[in-house]
Amino acid sequence: MNADDEQLMRGRVYGRDHDDPDPGPLPHRRYAVLVGGPLDGLLLDITGWRPEEVDDGVALSTELSRWPGGRAFYDPRPGEPRPPGGPGVVCRLHFSGDTP
């Protein structure tokens, strides 16, 4: 991914259509920011997720990994603080690997 692609992805929500005129976050939603790896800078909508679900991490489909069409794994870091619930970015999930 080049610098232009990286800038284009920052602040976008994972899973929103890439030609959506407003692919950014919505008010009253909760997000995790994805850190590192092929989805770095994207936001993942975790509205309605229980804390245990966030703690389990996620495997997200992506065409941007080493294996296009594979999955990128993102997990919370143990002990990383999370602000109290509310809208906006409430946690970070860090890249931990990918798979075909």
Order of alpha helices (4+ residues) and beta strands (2+ residues): alpha-beta-beta-alpha-beta-beta-beta
